[in-house]
């Protein structure tokens, strides 16, 4: 499970909150969410764990974007902007797991179709259309069963 907050440290100190917020904003532009800084490294590099919205091909040939955990290294310029990203691409096994998870959600009746307004009883996830017009898997609530 992804953690948020100041978990990374340089010389034992967490990354300054304003710098971490700027990093999260910059990484969101590259499709990363739930960003957690693991640690700061020399030369403006930061080790990060995040979720990457990645297309998952499901039955019928459609693609649904699902958040998949990834690890990456980010190099920042002097102003704190992303200079380069090393890693951050989900591996094939993680994408296959996400496809299986989507199928399980559909088969168990826990996934609402795109456009359904209020999740019915038993639904925990919903397909939403994002700002880029992609169908994205989002958790709406947890199930006690």
PyMOL commands that set and color helices and strands:
alter all, ss='L'
color gray80, all
select helices_A, chain A and resi 17-28+59-61+92-107
alter helices_A, ss='H'
color red, helices_A
select strands_A, chain A and resi 9-10+13-14+32-41+45-57+63-76+82-87+111-112+125-129+135-139
alter strands_A, ss='S'
color yellow, strands_A
deselect
rebuild
show_as cartoon
